[in-house]
């Protein structure tokens, strides 16, 4: 469980840091930059949702496996 938490914390800080670096070095107008940042944020949140759903399914399978083995 610690690894999962560390992964998401690292992903969050990486996304924030990447966003800040993008803002500092972007040669684009504010509107274009905001659109890009919003698009990237949406992409990152989608990836987080997919990863958490996958992990949830894995944990549910593990729980089911152990609950079946404890019935015998």
DASUL-V61026 format. One record per backbone hydrogen bond with DSSP energy under -1.0 kcal/mol. CO is the residue of the C=O (numbers start at 1). NH is the residue of the N-H. Records with the same first field share a line. If there is no record, write none. Layout:
BEGIN
CO: NH, NH
END
This chain:
BEGIN
1: 5
2: 6
3: 7
4: 8
5: 9
6: 10
7: 11
8: 12
9: 13
10: 14
11: 15
12: 16
13: 17
14: 18
15: 19
16: 20
17: 21
18: 22
19: 23
20: 24
21: 25
29: 33
30: 34
31: 35
32: 36
33: 37
34: 38
35: 39
36: 40
37: 41
38: 42
39: 43
40: 44
41: 45
42: 46
43: 47
44: 48
45: 49
46: 50
47: 51
48: 52
49: 53
50: 54
51: 55
52: 56
53: 57
54: 58
55: 59
56: 60
57: 61
58: 62
59: 63
60: 64
61: 65
62: 66
63: 67
64: 68
65: 69
66: 70
END
